[in-house]
Amino acid sequence: MQTLNFPKYSFRFKNSENKISIFDHIRKKFVILQPEEWVRQHCIQFLINDKGFPESLINVEKELKINNLRKRYDIVVFKPDGSIHLIVECKAPHVTINQDTFDQIAKYNLSLNATYLMVTNGINHFYCLIDFNKECYKFLKEIPNYH
């Protein structure tokens, strides 16, 4: 798999029926290793190991309904009170992050009301703080550490 713009992490792999799987610590199972999953697993490790987010507050690949449409988010980090702190949208490294990517995560956030958004393709990472009063987002250099 391609080297990503994240620190180096160690992962558990399994080969079954000529398909390589990677262990997801949040879902507690092996998942097929695709380029987007490679980015997702790095991002999870980044949030836990480098930003200090507790594993217990991280949720991965869950379904949500937006205007009666079923969508799936990549990563959500909750606050201890159950509200949403951060939504992460992961793309494969070859996917360019553009306005459509931000529109996708912004639509998710209409129903989730996260404080922060992160979009990454493993190479480029973008972080935003949501200003609910002004109904806009402000780009940040990095996502704040968990506190």
C-alpha distance (Angstrom), angle and dihedral (degrees) to the residues before:
residue distance angle dihedral
M1 . . .
Q2 3.76 . .
T3 3.81 121.1 .
L4 3.80 109.1 -108.4
N5 3.79 134.0 -152.8
F6 3.81 93.4 -103.8
P7 3.80 131.0 95.1
K8 3.81 115.3 -86.1
Y9 3.80 114.4 -86.1
S10 3.78 131.8 179.5
F11 3.78 118.0 -121.4
R12 3.79 136.0 -173.7
F13 3.79 116.0 -121.8
K14 3.79 133.9 -170.3
N15 3.80 129.9 -168.2
S16 3.79 115.7 -148.4
E17 3.80 127.1 163.6
N18 3.82 89.8 -11.2
K19 3.80 91.6 -56.7
I20 3.77 121.4 115.4
S21 3.79 116.7 -140.5
I22 3.79 130.2 -168.5
F23 3.80 124.5 -148.1
D24 3.80 115.0 -113.3
H25 3.82 109.5 -152.3
I26 3.79 92.2 -161.6
R27 3.81 97.7 50.3
K28 3.83 90.3 35.0
K29 3.80 93.6 -134.9
F30 3.78 144.0 87.6
V31 3.81 115.3 -94.9
I32 3.81 128.5 -168.6
L33 3.77 110.1 -89.7
Q34 3.80 108.4 -119.2
P35 3.83 124.7 158.7
E36 3.82 92.5 -99.8
E37 3.81 91.0 48.0
W38 3.81 89.3 52.0
V39 3.82 88.5 56.3
R40 3.83 92.2 44.0
Q41 3.82 93.0 52.2
H42 3.80 91.8 48.8
C43 3.79 90.3 48.7
I44 3.81 91.9 50.9
Q45 3.81 90.4 51.8
F46 3.82 90.4 46.5
L47 3.81 91.6 53.4
I48 3.81 93.0 47.3
N49 3.81 102.8 36.7
D50 3.80 102.7 30.7
K51 3.80 104.3 26.9
G52 3.81 99.1 34.2
F53 3.81 99.4 -124.5
P54 3.82 112.5 160.1
E55 3.81 113.5 -116.4
S56 3.80 88.5 -133.1
L57 3.83 90.9 66.2
I58 3.82 95.6 50.0
N59 3.79 122.6 94.0
V60 3.82 124.0 -173.4
E61 3.83 133.5 -157.4
K62 3.78 101.7 -10.4
E63 3.76 128.5 158.8
L64 3.78 123.6 -113.4
K65 3.78 133.2 177.7
I66 3.78 121.3 -125.7
N67 3.82 115.7 -180.0
N68 3.82 88.7 -18.9
L69 3.82 91.1 -54.2
R70 3.78 119.4 121.9
K71 3.80 114.1 -127.2
R72 3.79 134.0 168.5
Y73 3.76 125.2 -137.0
D74 3.80 121.3 -150.6
I75 3.81 102.7 -143.0
V76 3.79 132.9 -3.0
V77 3.80 124.5 -176.8
F78 3.79 115.5 -158.2
K79 3.78 129.8 -152.8
P80 3.81 116.1 -124.9
D81 3.84 89.1 -101.8
G82 3.83 90.6 59.7
S83 3.80 97.0 -106.0
I84 3.79 117.6 123.4
H85 3.77 120.2 -96.8
L86 3.82 101.4 176.5
I87 3.80 140.1 9.2
V88 3.80 118.4 -161.3
E89 3.79 124.1 -162.3
C90 3.80 112.9 -163.0
K91 3.78 124.2 -161.8
A92 3.79 130.7 -177.2
P93 3.83 113.9 -93.4
H94 3.81 92.9 -107.7
V95 3.84 92.0 55.7
T96 3.79 113.7 96.3
I97 3.77 114.6 -133.8
N98 3.79 108.8 -128.5
Q99 3.80 142.0 149.1
D100 3.82 91.2 -68.8
T101 3.81 89.4 59.4
F102 3.79 91.0 52.3
D103 3.80 91.3 45.1
Q104 3.82 88.7 54.3
I105 3.80 94.5 52.9
A106 3.82 91.9 40.5
K107 3.83 89.4 55.5
Y108 3.80 89.8 50.7
N109 3.77 88.8 50.5
L110 3.80 92.9 55.3
S111 3.80 87.1 74.9
L112 3.83 99.5 27.6
N113 3.84 100.7 45.6
A114 3.80 96.4 -153.6
T115 3.79 119.9 -179.0
Y116 3.81 93.2 -139.5
L117 3.80 136.2 30.9
M118 3.79 127.6 -159.5
V119 3.78 126.3 -170.7
T120 3.79 120.3 -173.8
N121 3.77 140.7 165.8
G122 3.80 89.9 -173.1
I123 3.79 91.1 -101.2
N124 3.80 101.4 56.5
H125 3.79 122.7 33.4
F126 3.79 124.7 -166.5
Y127 3.79 124.4 -169.5
C128 3.80 128.6 -167.4
L129 3.78 136.4 -174.6
I130 3.80 113.5 -147.4
D131 3.81 116.5 -131.2
F132 3.79 101.7 -158.7
N133 3.81 93.3 -176.0
K134 3.81 94.5 55.8
E135 3.83 92.5 31.6
C136 3.78 93.6 -130.1
Y137 3.77 140.0 101.4
K138 3.77 129.7 -119.5
F139 3.79 120.2 -148.0
L140 3.80 116.3 -124.9
K141 3.81 131.6 -161.0
E142 3.80 90.3 -128.8
I143 3.76 142.0 -5.9
P144 3.82 112.2 -96.2
N145 3.78 119.1 -109.6
Y146 3.78 117.4 -101.7
H147 3.78 112.5 -93.6
